[in-house]
Amino acid sequence: ALLKFRDGCKLNEDGIYWVKAAIGAAYSGSRLSHQQRIKWTEDNQELITLIAENPFHTINEWEQAKDPWQFLQLCFEWNEVVIKGTEKFWKVPVGSDSTSSGLQLLSGMRRDPVGMKFSNLLEPEHEESPPLDAYLHVLEVAKEIASTDFTITHLSKYLDFRNVGKPVLMVSIYGGKADSIKPKIKEALADEGISIDDQTAKQLVELLTKASKKVFPAAFEALRWLEKLAKAAHKNGATSITWSTPTSDLIHLYKYKLNETTKVYLSDGSTLTIANWDDKQPDLKKQVTSFAPSFVHSFDAALCKEAFTDWNHPLALIHDCIRVLPNDMDRANDRIRDAFCSIVDGDPLSRLADDLGVSAANLKRLEQLGEDLQSVSKSRYMFN
């Protein structure tokens, strides 16, 4: 909400489209279709002007927005550039984020039609269809599982909140374990005014993990396969794991054992360990557990590097989120779709095993499931 480009653009027809969509998304959220977001903006011109002219007296109105500060910033810019015309150039970036980037990448590598569909890599069913939501789909399946098992039926009342389904799929697809997921679920429910104990949180993690694996078996099979690949590389004598990304960057994964040297006892009763890492003893177990998320994240980076290396327009970029001028959003989306197809072209997982010197005889290659990558070119909500 504080970001503003030095060089702006004079809004064209495409730019107006993306500005309206951005305002609607900032107020109502990005789970609406583009048409619904645009309609909200067109139907609320008086409100937008009122907020821009009297932000302190309209706090009760704009604080209801999904992203209130972004919404307020967009109201200011819309009022100055479009309504009043006091500013000639639009300088506030509009943005989009990948819808579950880890699921997108693993599903694309495997050509998995289910994972690609629910991570919005494919063309929407209808022109006005909203983006699909993998997290809500996991919650639906979790409810079905809970309804048939009397020992966990009490969990159903917690499965109505999207942010409860999000941590399990989002974190576990990067190799996250239960201990890192439980606090996120407790926090999501706390935001809804609901408090749960550790046992209930543990049950929710187990249920939602089971549902996630049932919905997206290909992605979770790939995660298990990557762990086996790391172990096979170690068996061949590797003490670290090195691979090349599709953009020719060399990634070295090192994990060393902590050599405890000094323990400091603090006044609050806790302890601080001062460790010596200089012995360079490889921690192979941690290499295995960190390999899958490191590999997937390397492709996140490769996607953005492939898409924007020679980009000559204003750009703000972090991980799987982009911000560009509204006139440039169509161009940016085209580049992202093309870059995705480029980095997952062929069989990236087989190439990875070959790079690590693990033969098919030592580790069976994963099957690709048949979805055509060309369909990604028709995706509307890959970045949303």
N, C-alpha and C positions, 0 to 999 in steps of 0.2 A: 504493500500500500504506500510505501515511501519512494518507490522506484519510478523514475521519470527519465526518459532519454533526452539527451541534449538536442539531437536532430529528430524532428517530427515528420509527419506526412500530411499532405492535404487529402482528406478522406475521399476515396473513390467509392463506387458502389459496393465492392467487396469489403472495403474497410468498414463501411456503415453496417454491413451484415454482421461482421465479427464484433464490432463495438456493442451492438444491440444484444448479441448473444452473450457477451461478457457481462454486461450489466444484469441481464436476466439470471445468469449463472451465479453472479456474486450475491444476488438477493435470494434466489430460490434453490440454488444448488445445481450441480452438473449432472444430476440423474435425470433431468428433463431433456427432451429432444431439443435440437437447435431451434426448431420452429416454436416450441413452447417458450423457450427463453426469450426469443425475439418478440413474441406476442406480449410477454409480460412487460417488456420495455416499452413497446408501442402503446400499451394500455395504461401506463403509469407515468406519462410525461409530466403531468401536473405535480405528482409526488416528487419526481426527480428534481424538478425545478425548485420546488419548495424546500427540499432538503439542501440543495446546493446554495440557495440564497439564505437559509436560516438553519445552519447545521446544529447550533446549540439548542434551538427551540424545537427541533424535530428529532432529538435523540431517541425518544420512544419509538419513532417510526423506523429509523435506519439501524438501530441496534437489533432489530428483529431479523436482519439479513443473515444469510448463511455465512458470508464473509463480510462483516459490517465495515471494516476499514477499507477494504478494496472497493466495496460498493460506494462508500462515501467519496473516495478518490475519483471513481468513474463518474459519479454524479457531478462533481466539480468540473471535470474535463468536458463532459457532454454539454453542460450548461454554457461553458465559456466558448467552446468551439462550434457546437451545432445550434444551440438555442439563441444565444446572444451574438455570436460571431465576433467576440472581442479578441479571440485568439485564432490565428489563421491555420496553425498546424497542430495536429493531434500528437502529443508526446507521451501519453501514458501507455505502457505496454499492455497488451492482452495476452493471456497465456493459456496453456493446456498442459496437463500432466498425463503420463502414461497410466492406463487403467490396468494396474497389476503387472508391472513390467517383468517380474520374474516368471510369472505364469505365461506371459506372452512369449518370452524367449524360449523357455523349455518346450512349450507347445509348438512353437514355430519350428524348432530344431527337429521335433518328432513328427511334424506335419499332423498333429492331433486335431481332428475337426472339432471335438468337444471343447478342449482348452482354448483353441483359437476362436471359437464362437463366443464363449463367455468372457474372454479377455478383449473382445471387440476388434479382433483382427480381420473379421469378415464383414461383408456388406450387410447392413441392417435389413431385416425382413421387409419393412415397408419404408417409404420415403419419410414418414413422420415418426418412425419408431425411435424411442429413447435408447440410450446405451444399455446394454445388458450389464448385470451386476453379479460378478462371480461370488461376492461375499453374501449377498442375499440368497443366491442359489444354494450355497453351502448351508445357510440357516434353514432353508426349506427342507433339505434332506436330513439335517440334524433333527428337525421336528418329527419327521417320519420315523426316524430310528427311535427317538425317545418315546413315541406313542406306542411302540410295540414292546417296550421293555419297562416293566413296572418299577424296576429299581432306579430308573432315571427319569421317570415321567415328570417328577417335580422340577426338572431342569427346563421344561418347555416354556415356563413363564419368563425365562431370561433370554429366549431366542427371538424376541420381537425387535431387537435393537441391532441395527447394521454394524455398529462399532464393536459388538460382541463377536460377530462373525469375521470381521476384518483381521484382527491380530493373528489368528491361527493360520489362515491361508497366507497372509502377507509375510509373516515371519517364518513359518515352517517351510515355505517354498524357497527360502534362502538358507535352509538348514537349521533354523532356530528350534530350540528345544522347549519343553514344558516350563522350565524354570524362568525362561525369559518371556513366555507368553502369559502366564498366570497374572502377573501384575498389570498387564495391559487390559485383560478382561475385567479385573477388579476395578481398574480406573474407568473403563468404559461404562460399567454399571453404576459406579459412584456418580458419574456425570448425569445419570438418570435418577439419582436419589436413592439408589439401591445398594445395600451393603451385603457382601457375602463373605463366608469364611474360606479358609484355604482349601478345605476338603471339597466344597462346592466348586471353587475355581478349578481345582484339579479335575473334577468330573466333567466340567464344561470343556476344558482343554481336550480331554480324552474323547468326548463325544464329537466335538467339532473337528478334531483331527481325523477321526473315523469317517465323518461325513465328507471332509475335504478329499481324502484318499478315494472315497467311493465316487465322487463327482469327477475328479481329475486324476485317474490312475496313471496316465501316461507321464504326467509331470513328476509325480512322486516316485514312479519307477526310475525315472531319469536321475533323481536325487540319490536313490539307493545305489544306482549303477555308478555314479560319480564317486561315492565312498569306496566301492569295490575297486574302482580304477586307481584311486590313490593308494590303496593297500597293495594292489598288484605292482604299482610302480616302486613302492618300498621293497617289495619282495624281490624285485629285480636289482636292488641295491641303491636306489635313489634315496638321498637324505634330505632332499628338498624337491619341490614340484615346480617345473617351469613349462610354460606354454606360450604360444603366440596368438594374439588376437587377430581377427580378420583385417584390422587396420595396421598389422605388422608391428604392434607393440609387444615387447617381450615381458612377460609377467613372471616374477620369481616369488614363490610362496615359501617363506622360511618361518618356522616356529621353533623356539629354543626352550629348553627346560629352565625353570626358575631355580637358581642356586641361592637358597636362603642364606643370608649372612648375618643380619641384625634384626631383632624385633624390638620395636619401641612401644612401650605401654603408655597410653595417653590418659589424661585426667578424667575423661568420661568413661573409662573402663575398656575402651576399644584398643586395638593394637595396630601398628603400622609396620609393615615388613619392608626393609630396605634390601633389595636383591641385587645380585651380581649376575649380569647376563654374559659376561665375557668368556665363559667356558665354551660357548657355542655347541652345547650338546643338543642335537636335534630332538624335538618333541614330536615324534611321528604320530602319536594319537591325536594331538591337536591339529596337526597338518591334515589329517583325514577329515576331522569334523569341520574344519574351516575351508576345505577345498571347494565344496559345492557352492557356498555363497560367494567365495572369491571368484570362481569361474563365471557365475552368472553376472556378478557385478562388473567383471571385465567386459562382458558383452553389452551391458548398459552403457559403459563408457565408449565402447566401439561404435555403438549405434549413433550416439551424438557426434562423435568425431567424424564418422563417415558422412553424416548428414550436413555438418556445418563447418567443415575445415575451410572451405573456400567461400563461405558466406560473407557477403559484403554489405550487410544491412545491420542496423542495430539489433542486438541480441543479448538477452540475459539467460543463463543456462546453469542448472545444477541438477546432477543426477539424471532424473527422468522428467524434469520440468523445464518448459521453455517459456520465454516471454519475448514477444516481438511486437513491432508496430502492426496495427490491424490490417493495413494494406498488404502486409507480407505474410499473413497467416496461411493463406492457401499455398503459397510457395513453400513455406516451412513444412506444412503437412505433407506435401508431395515429396519433399526431400526425406522426411522421416520414413514414409512408407517405402520409398525406394531403398533407403539405407537398411531398413529391416530385412527386406528380401535379399539384399546383398550379403549381410553378415550371417544369415542363417542358410544361405544357399548351399546346395550339396548336402553333406552329412557332417556337421561340425563335431558331433560327439565321436564319430569314428576317426575323424582327423585328429582330435585331441588324444585319443588312445594311441594312435600311430606316433604322434609327437612325443608321447611319454614312453615309447618303446614297448608298449603292451600289445601283444599280438592277439588276434581273434581267437587263437587256440587257448590263450590264457584267460581271456575275458570275452565272452560272446557279445557281439555288437547288438545294440538295441535296434529294433525294427522301426522304420518310419511308417506312419499310418495312413498316408495317402492323400491328405488335403493338398490342393494345388496352391503354391505360394502366390500365383498370379492373382488369386482372389483378394490378397491383402491390398492390392491397388484400389479396391472399391470400399475399403474400410472408411467409415466416417468418424468413429470414436476411438481409434487406436490411441491417440492422444486426445484427451477430452477436458 
